[in-house]
């Protein structure tokens, strides 16, 4: 059995346990091993328009799961911000791509803002979408780690 993929703290910071056969592409900063892919995302929003930060194909008869960890912080002097841990899965069954069950995790906001992270299905494109939502007239800087896995 291969070593498991995992994160842990070693007293000096976070360390990644990479299974045998894993691959790290330093140009795109995407880590892929087996069916798992870890994607860091940095994005800025300036309004309340939904912004798709990652699109993952969901082939026929497959399920794609996503776990999103991250934070957002407003650039102004307010204390508005967000810490998020959100997860969900999308399944493509008989040509219909839909969310499996209810989303899990939470978006914990500070201040008066209402930024959010969501994981949704796009049936027309057979994809899983990770999206962020900012706030009207406010600039948020987002830093996310997105773990995805395709399941047969």
Secondary structure, 3 states (H helix, E strand, C coil): CCCCCEEEECCCCEEEECCCCCEEECCCCEEEECCEEEEEEEEEECCCCEEEEEEEECCCCEEEEEEEEEEEEECCCCCCEEEEEEEEEEEEECCEEEECCCCEEEEEEECCCCCEEEEEEECCCCEEEEEEECECCECEEEEEEEEEEEEC
